[in-house]
C-alpha cells in the first residue's frame, strides 16, 4: 500500500511539473521570440513565510535583468525537495534553472558530473568568463571555493553557496555551566584530566543546590554531528573530523579510527561513562530529548553538553546564560578541534540544457548580482529601512575592530512576514568579512547578542585543527565508482560508530576485542576506499 501511494504521488508530481508551464520546447520558442522579458523556468524551495512569485526581491531582479521567473516550488522538507527534483530530472520535464538551498537539497558533486556528462547540466565556465565578473573575482581570490566548484575535467557545472559562517566552521564545541564552576570554585578545564575532575565534582557536590544527586555531568546527542560527544573528546588523542574519520599526513589519506591513539581516546571516554559522568542517553537521544534534559523544570541538571551552540540543548533563558564554551582539551597526544568548511559542495545554482542562450546569460547575470555587495544584502536581508538599516553611531559589529555594515530590523509584534528577500536561497557570497560586520548587541547573553557569543566562543577553537585536514569540500568522486564508494563509505562510518559505542558502553572489551575490530576493516574494503579517496584528492585542484 505504501509503495502504491509513493507511485501515485510520483505520477502526480510529474504531472504537476507538466502543468506548471510550457514544455521545454515551447519555452525555448517563447524565450527567443524577442518580445517582452526573457522567461526562465526556475525550481526552488519556498518556506511558509515567502511567496517567490510576489516577493519584492523577485520583482527587483525581474525588472533589473528583463526576466520573467516562472517558479516551480517545493517545501523546505529535505526528503520532499530531493524527491521532486529527482522526479523532474527522470521525467525529462525539468526547468531551465535550479536555485536550491544547500541544507535542504542540492546537486551533489557526483550528480553534477553525471548530469554534466549527459548534457543535462550545462558547464558555466564561458558564461562566467563573459558575463559574471563578480563570480570570476571570487573564484580568483578564494582558491578553496574554486577547488570546490571545479570538476576534475575543468568544468564548473554548478555553483554552491560560499557562506563563511565562522562559528559553523568549528561546530563541535563543549559548553560548560560556568555558574556551577563558580559555585564549586573550579577553573575552566584545559586538559582531558581537568574535565574528568570537573565532571566528577558536578556529579558529587550538588552544584544545583537541591540536595539531590540529579546532576547530569555531560550530555550530548548523535542526532547532529556537532552534538556528538566523541569528536570533542577524541581530539585530545587523535584528530577526529566527526564525519569520515579520515586524516591526512604528508598528502596521504588515512583512517583515524584504527589507530592506537583512537583506542586510547575510546578508553578515556569509556572511563567517563563507567563512572557515570556521561549521560547514558547521550549516544542515542534525539535533539528534543537533549533539550528536555537541558530545560528540566524542577532544577538545572546539565553540567556540560556538546553542541554547535547552547540553543541546541537548552532554550530556557534562565538556564542558557550560564553556559560558556570550553577550549579544545589538551590530551596525551594533541589538543585539536574539529574543522569543517561551512559551505556544502555541490550545486545550488544549476543551469540545464532546457535554457535558451538568452536565459543562460540572464541567469548567470542574476546569480552574479548576488555576489555583489548590493545584491548580497537585498537578496538575503530585504529592503532597506524595512528589514535592515544603516548602523547607528555607537553600534558595533560582531567582530571587534570590524566596521559595522548593517543592522537587521526584527519583526514587530503582530507584524506579518515581509516577503522582501530570498533568505537562505541567496547566500552565494556571504564572506567572513561581510558576516563579521553585522551589528550585534554587546551583551552576549541576550538574544540580540547571541551571534557575538558564538563568535567569541569560536575564537577559542580557531586554528586548532590538525595541520592537514581531509578536504571534503574539494573532493570529486568519479560517477563510475560513485555507487561503490558510497556503499563502502556508509559501511565504514557505521562500523566505526557502532563499535565506538560498544567499546564506550562496555559491551565490547577494548583489550580483548580491539584487534578483531581493526581486522574487520579489511572485510569492509578499507584499502579500496582509501585508494579511491587518495585518487580523488590527487586529482583535485588543491
URDAUR-V577444 format. One record per pair of residues at least 12 apart in sequence whose ideal C-beta (glycine too) atoms are under 7 Angstrom apart, sorted by the first residue. I is the first residue (numbers start at 1). GAP is how many residues later the second one is. D is the distance in whole Angstrom. If there is no record, write none. Layout:
i,gap,d
I,GAP,D
I,GAP,D
This chain:
i,gap,d
10,77,6
13,71,6
13,74,5
14,73,6
14,77,5
14,79,7
17,55,7
17,71,5
17,74,7
17,76,5
18,75,6
20,52,5
21,20,6
21,49,5
24,69,7
24,330,4
27,12,6
27,14,6
27,69,7
27,327,7
28,328,5
31,325,4
31,327,6
31,328,5
32,324,6
32,326,7
37,25,7
37,29,5
37,30,5
37,31,4
38,28,6
38,29,5
38,30,7
38,320,5
38,321,6
38,324,5
39,29,5
39,31,6
40,27,6
40,29,6
40,30,7
40,56,5
40,57,6
40,319,5
40,322,6
40,323,6
41,29,5
41,31,7
41,54,4
41,55,5
42,27,5
42,28,7
42,29,6
42,53,6
42,54,7
42,55,4
42,57,6
43,29,5
43,42,7
43,45,7
43,52,4
43,55,5
44,29,6
44,54,7
44,55,4
44,56,6
44,381,6
45,28,7
45,29,5
45,30,6
45,31,5
45,36,5
45,55,7
45,56,5
45,59,5
46,27,4
47,29,5
49,368,4
50,369,6
50,373,7
51,368,6
52,19,5
52,21,6
53,18,6
54,365,7
55,364,5
55,365,7
55,367,7
56,327,6
56,363,7
56,364,4
57,321,6
57,322,6
57,363,6
57,364,5
57,365,6
60,318,7
61,305,6
61,308,7
65,297,5
65,300,6
65,301,6
67,295,5
72,23,6
76,28,5
78,26,5
78,27,6
81,23,5
81,24,4
82,23,5
85,20,6
89,31,7
94,258,6
94,260,6
95,257,7
95,259,7
96,255,7
96,256,6
96,258,5
96,259,4
96,263,5
97,254,6
97,258,6
97,266,5
98,252,4
99,250,6
99,326,6
100,248,5
101,247,7
101,323,5
101,324,5
102,58,6
102,59,6
102,242,4
102,244,7
102,246,5
103,241,7
106,238,7
106,240,5
106,241,6
106,242,5
107,51,5
107,239,5
107,240,4
107,243,5
108,238,5
109,236,6
109,237,6
109,367,5
109,368,7
110,367,5
110,369,6
110,372,4
112,39,7
112,45,4
112,46,5
112,234,7
112,235,5
113,38,6
113,363,7
113,366,5
114,365,4
116,35,7
116,39,6
116,41,4
119,234,6
120,232,6
120,233,6
121,36,5
121,37,7
121,229,6
121,231,6
122,229,5
122,230,7
122,231,6
122,238,7
123,32,4
123,33,6
123,34,6
124,32,5
124,227,7
124,240,7
125,30,6
125,31,5
127,233,6
127,234,7
127,237,4
128,28,7
128,236,7
131,230,6
131,233,5
131,234,6
131,237,7
132,232,5
132,236,4
134,234,5
134,237,4
134,238,5
135,233,5
135,236,5
138,24,7
138,233,6
138,291,6
142,20,7
144,197,7
144,329,7
144,330,7
145,17,5
146,395,7
147,327,4
147,393,6
147,394,5
147,395,5
148,12,6
148,195,7
148,197,5
148,325,5
148,326,5
150,391,5
151,325,6
152,324,5
152,387,5
157,190,6
158,188,7
158,189,2
158,191,6
158,192,4
159,188,7
159,189,6
159,190,4
159,208,6
159,269,7
160,183,6
160,184,6
160,185,6
160,186,5
160,187,6
160,188,5
161,182,6
161,187,5
161,266,5
161,267,5
162,181,6
162,266,6
162,267,5
163,179,6
163,180,5
163,264,5
163,267,5
164,178,6
164,266,6
164,267,5
164,268,4
164,271,7
165,177,4
165,270,7
166,266,6
166,269,7
166,289,6
166,292,6
167,287,4
167,288,6
167,291,4
168,140,7
168,174,4
169,170,6
169,171,7
169,172,7
169,173,5
170,167,6
170,168,7
170,169,6
170,288,5
170,291,4
170,292,7
171,55,4
171,137,4
171,169,7
172,54,5
172,59,5
172,60,5
172,70,5
172,134,7
172,166,4
173,133,7
173,134,7
173,135,7
173,152,5
173,284,6
173,288,7
174,58,5
174,130,6
174,132,5
174,151,7
174,152,4
175,129,6
175,130,6
175,132,6
175,135,5
175,148,4
175,149,7
175,150,6
176,12,7
176,128,4
176,147,7
176,148,6
176,150,5
177,125,7
177,126,5
177,127,6
177,145,5
177,146,6
178,144,6
178,146,5
179,143,4
180,22,6
180,27,4
180,123,6
183,24,5
184,17,5
184,21,6
184,23,6
186,12,6
186,15,6
188,138,6
189,137,6
189,140,7
190,137,7
190,139,7
190,140,6
191,138,6
191,139,5
192,44,5
192,76,6
192,137,5
192,139,4
195,134,6
196,76,6
199,18,4
199,19,6
199,73,7
199,78,4
199,104,7
200,77,6
202,13,5
202,15,4
202,101,4
203,12,6
203,14,5
203,73,6
203,74,6
208,91,5
208,92,5
208,93,6
210,89,5
214,85,7
214,87,5
215,86,5
215,88,6
216,63,5
216,77,6
216,85,5
216,86,5
216,87,7
217,60,5
217,86,5
217,87,7
218,54,7
218,59,6
218,60,5
218,61,7
218,85,7
218,86,5
219,60,5
219,63,5
219,71,6
219,74,6
219,83,5
219,86,4
219,94,6
220,62,4
220,85,6
220,86,4
221,61,7
221,64,5
221,65,6
221,66,6
221,69,4
222,61,6
222,62,7
223,63,5
223,64,5
224,63,6
224,88,7
225,17,5
225,18,6
226,81,6
226,82,4
227,63,7
227,79,5
227,80,5
227,85,6
228,14,6
228,78,6
229,49,7
229,53,6
229,77,5
230,39,7
230,270,6
231,107,5
232,74,5
233,32,7
233,35,7
233,36,5
234,31,4
235,93,6
235,99,6
235,101,4
235,102,6
235,103,6
236,93,5
236,94,6
236,95,2
236,98,6
236,99,6
237,24,5
237,25,7
237,27,5
237,28,4
237,31,7
237,94,5
237,95,7
237,96,5
237,97,7
238,18,5
238,21,6
238,23,4
238,24,5
238,27,6
238,95,6
238,96,7
239,17,6
239,95,7
239,97,5
239,227,4
240,16,6
240,98,6
241,97,6
241,99,7
241,228,7
241,229,6
242,96,5
244,226,7
244,228,7
244,249,7
245,12,5
245,251,6
246,224,4
246,287,7
247,219,7
247,223,7
248,220,4
248,221,6
248,222,5
249,219,6
252,282,7
253,217,6
253,277,6
253,280,5
253,281,5
253,284,6
254,276,7
255,271,6
255,275,7
257,239,5
258,260,5
258,263,6
261,72,5
263,247,6
263,251,6
264,68,7
266,234,6
266,237,5
266,238,6
266,244,6
267,243,6
269,235,5
270,233,6
270,234,5
270,236,7
270,240,7
273,231,5
273,232,6
274,232,7
283,218,5
287,25,7
290,23,5
291,22,6
291,23,7
291,24,6
294,19,4
294,20,3
294,25,7
295,19,6
295,20,6
295,21,5
295,24,7
300,19,5
302,12,7
309,145,5
310,13,5
321,124,4
325,132,4
325,135,6
327,133,4
328,133,6
328,136,5
335,129,7
336,128,6
336,129,6
336,130,6
337,124,4
337,127,4
337,128,6
338,127,7
339,126,4
339,130,6
341,132,4
343,130,7
345,128,5
349,18,5
351,12,6
367,61,6
370,56,5
370,58,5
370,59,7
371,57,6
371,58,4
376,53,6
376,54,7
376,58,7
377,29,6
379,42,6
379,43,5
379,47,4
380,41,6
380,42,7
380,43,6
380,46,5
380,47,6
381,25,7
381,27,7
381,40,6
382,36,6
382,38,4
382,39,4
383,37,5
386,23,7
386,32,6
386,34,6
387,21,7
387,22,6
387,31,6
387,33,6
387,34,7
388,18,5
388,19,7
388,20,5
388,21,6
389,18,5
389,20,6
390,16,7
391,13,4
391,15,7
391,16,6
391,48,5
395,12,6
395,44,5
396,46,7
397,39,6
397,40,5
397,41,6
397,42,6
398,38,6
398,40,5
398,42,5
398,53,6
398,54,5
398,57,5
399,37,4
399,56,6
402,34,5
402,35,5
403,34,6
404,33,6
404,35,5
405,29,7
405,32,4
405,33,7
406,32,6
406,33,7
407,32,4
440,12,4
444,12,7
471,71,6
474,66,5
474,67,7
474,68,5
475,61,5
475,62,6
475,65,6
476,60,6
476,64,7
477,59,6
481,51,6
485,47,5
488,36,7
488,37,5
488,40,7
488,41,5
489,40,7
491,33,5
492,32,5
492,34,6
492,37,6
495,25,7
495,29,6
499,18,5
